[in-house]
Amino acid sequence: MPRRRCAGPKIGAVTASEKAHALLDGVRKLDDEWARAIGGLGEPELRAPSALPRWSRAHVLAHVARNADGLQNLLTWANTGVETPMYASAEAREADIEAGSQHPAGDLLADFVASAGRFEQYAGAMPDDAWAREARNRQGDPVTGVVVARMRLSELTIHLADLDRGYDLDRVLGLLGPLADDVVQHAISSRAAHLPALRLVADGSEWTMGAAPGATVRGTGGQLLAWLSGRSDGADLDRAVPRIPAWG
């Protein structure tokens, strides 16, 4: 008889595996969007500056490719229980991004597509009960497989705007539907040390930062995410907010 697969613990009204697969649908959608955005890029376009200081578009592609491999390591850790760090070291991470950014255009684009495909394939084959198991991120904090999927979706979202190919964060979030809320929430969760107590409101959604609700700040989802990720100073929001460090 076929074995019944365990649905795993629930997150709110859905199981961990159901939430993970919803996030993976968003990852696949953005992988397709990235393919359209980078299709046909040649040497001049890849060596041109991105929206990130000191990084070319080639640096952005190399970073997102190595992020796919690093997050696949964390899924492997959650799935198998064998400690598999995201990167060998912070220095190795930086060296791999710099080396990758110097590859010829064809090799760089092929590496990007292949790394995205490897992540999709591994994540798509994860057992349902593995999504609730834990690994540890670069900071040493525990993260479940579901959080790893959300990390990948967030990276694809923010860096597609960084690529400076006609996408702003509102446009990218608009591709994700309800999953846009997960990306904003991930930015809040991962940047908590830099954030004041505020209530954020955008597009019918709201998020609370800090133990007690503070002042309400309104903007579009993209404007809030740009501020949370250090891509803007928040001047386009309806209330003054402090500048926070950029998310790498």
C-alpha positions in Angstrom: 0.0 0.0 0.0 1.2 3.6 -0.6 2.5 5.4 2.4 0.5 8.3 3.7 2.5 11.5 3.8 2.4 13.5 7.0 1.0 17.0 6.5 3.0 18.4 9.3 2.2 21.0 12.0 -0.2 23.8 11.2 0.8 27.4 10.7 -2.4 29.3 11.4 -5.1 27.7 9.3 -2.7 25.8 6.9 0.0 23.2 7.4 3.7 23.9 7.1 3.8 22.0 3.9 0.8 23.8 2.4 2.4 27.2 3.3 5.8 26.1 1.9 4.2 25.0 -1.4 2.4 28.3 -1.7 5.7 30.1 -1.2 7.3 27.9 -3.8 4.7 28.8 -6.3 5.8 32.4 -5.8 9.4 31.5 -6.1 8.7 29.8 -9.5 6.7 32.8 -10.7 9.6 35.1 -9.8 12.2 32.8 -11.4 10.2 33.0 -14.6 10.1 36.8 -14.2 13.9 36.9 -13.7 14.3 34.8 -16.8 12.4 37.5 -18.8 14.4 40.3 -17.2 17.8 38.9 -17.9 17.1 37.2 -21.2 19.5 38.5 -23.9 21.7 40.5 -21.5 25.2 40.9 -22.9 28.5 42.1 -21.5 27.7 45.9 -21.6 24.4 45.4 -19.7 25.8 43.0 -17.1 28.8 45.3 -16.4 26.6 48.3 -16.0 25.8 49.5 -12.4 22.9 48.0 -10.6 20.7 50.0 -8.1 23.0 48.8 -5.3 26.1 50.9 -4.6 29.4 49.4 -5.9 27.6 46.4 -7.5 27.1 45.8 -11.2 24.2 43.8 -12.5 26.6 40.9 -12.7 27.2 41.1 -9.0 23.5 41.0 -8.3 23.1 37.9 -10.5 26.0 36.1 -8.9 24.7 36.9 -5.4 21.2 35.6 -6.2 22.6 32.4 -7.7 24.8 31.7 -4.7 21.8 32.5 -2.5 19.9 29.7 -4.2 22.7 27.2 -3.4 23.0 28.5 0.2 19.3 28.2 0.9 19.3 24.7 -0.7 21.9 23.9 1.9 19.5 25.0 4.6 16.7 22.9 3.2 19.1 19.9 3.1 19.8 20.5 6.8 16.1 20.7 7.7 15.3 17.7 5.5 18.2 15.4 6.7 19.2 16.7 10.1 22.8 16.9 8.9 24.3 20.3 9.6 24.8 22.0 6.3 25.6 25.7 6.7 24.4 28.2 4.2 27.9 29.3 3.3 31.3 28.0 4.4 32.1 31.4 5.8 31.3 35.1 5.3 34.6 35.5 3.5 33.8 32.5 1.2 30.4 34.0 0.4 31.9 37.4 -0.6 34.6 35.7 -2.7 32.1 33.5 -4.5 30.0 36.5 -5.4 33.0 38.5 -6.7 34.3 35.5 -8.7 30.9 34.8 -10.2 30.4 38.4 -11.2 33.6 38.2 -13.4 32.3 35.3 -15.5 31.5 35.8 -19.1 27.9 36.8 -19.8 26.8 33.4 -21.1 28.3 31.5 -18.2 26.9 33.9 -15.7 23.4 33.7 -17.1 23.6 29.9 -17.4 24.8 29.6 -13.7 21.9 31.8 -12.6 19.3 29.7 -14.3 20.9 26.4 -13.2 21.1 27.5 -9.5 17.4 28.6 -9.5 16.4 25.2 -11.1 18.4 23.2 -8.5 16.6 25.1 -5.6 13.2 24.6 -7.2 13.9 20.9 -7.8 15.2 20.1 -4.3 12.4 22.1 -2.6 9.7 20.5 -4.8 10.8 17.1 -3.6 11.0 17.9 0.1 8.8 15.6 2.3 5.8 17.3 3.7 7.0 16.9 7.3 10.4 18.3 6.6 9.1 21.8 6.2 8.5 22.3 9.9 12.1 21.1 10.8 14.8 23.5 11.6 18.2 24.6 10.3 20.2 27.7 11.3 20.7 30.8 9.2 23.9 32.8 8.7 23.3 34.6 12.0 22.9 31.2 13.9 19.2 31.7 14.4 16.8 28.7 14.0 14.7 28.8 10.8 12.2 26.2 9.6 12.0 25.0 6.1 9.0 27.2 5.6 11.1 30.3 6.6 13.8 29.2 4.1 11.2 29.2 1.3 10.1 32.7 2.4 13.8 33.8 2.5 14.2 32.8 -1.2 11.0 34.5 -2.2 12.2 37.7 -0.4 15.6 37.6 -2.1 14.1 37.2 -5.5 11.7 40.1 -4.9 14.1 42.7 -3.6 17.0 41.9 -5.9 14.8 42.0 -9.0 14.3 45.7 -8.2 18.0 46.0 -7.5 18.8 44.7 -11.0 17.5 48.1 -12.4 15.8 46.6 -15.3 12.5 48.4 -15.1 11.1 46.7 -11.9 10.3 48.6 -8.8 9.2 46.9 -5.6 5.5 47.7 -6.1 5.7 46.0 -9.5 7.4 42.9 -8.1 5.1 42.6 -5.1 2.1 43.0 -7.5 3.2 39.7 -9.2 2.9 37.8 -5.9 -0.7 38.6 -4.8 -1.2 37.6 -1.1 2.4 36.4 -0.9 3.5 40.0 -1.0 2.5 40.2 2.7 4.9 37.3 3.5 7.8 39.3 1.9 7.0 42.4 3.9 6.7 40.3 7.1 10.0 38.6 6.4 11.7 42.0 6.1 10.2 43.0 9.5 11.2 39.7 11.2 14.7 39.6 9.9 15.5 43.3 10.6 13.8 43.6 14.0 17.0 44.9 15.6 16.9 48.0 13.5 13.2 48.8 13.6 11.2 51.1 16.0 7.8 50.2 17.4 5.4 51.1 14.5 2.2 49.9 12.9 2.7 49.7 9.1 -0.3 49.8 6.8 -0.4 49.2 3.0 -2.9 48.0 0.5 -5.3 46.6 3.0 -2.6 44.8 5.0 -1.0 45.8 8.3 2.0 44.7 10.4 3.0 45.6 13.9 6.7 46.1 14.9 7.8 46.0 18.5 6.1 44.7 21.6 3.6 47.5 21.7 2.0 49.2 18.7 3.5 52.6 17.9 2.6 55.3 15.5 0.9 54.2 12.2 2.9 54.6 9.0 1.2 54.3 5.7 2.5 53.7 2.2 2.3 51.2 -0.7 3.7 47.7 0.0 6.7 48.6 -2.2 7.4 51.8 -0.4 7.3 50.1 2.9 9.6 47.2 1.7 12.0 49.7 0.2 12.4 51.4 3.6 12.5 48.1 5.5 15.3 46.8 3.2 17.3 50.1 3.3 16.6 50.9 -0.3 15.0 54.2 0.6 15.0 56.7 3.5 11.2 56.4 3.8 10.6 60.0 2.7 7.7 58.8 0.5 5.8 57.4 3.5 3.2 59.4 5.3 5.2 59.8 8.5 8.9 60.4 9.2 10.8 57.2 9.9 14.5 56.6 10.8 16.9 55.5 8.1 17.9 51.8 8.6 20.9 49.9 7.1 20.6 48.3 3.7 19.8 44.6 3.5 22.6 42.9 1.6 
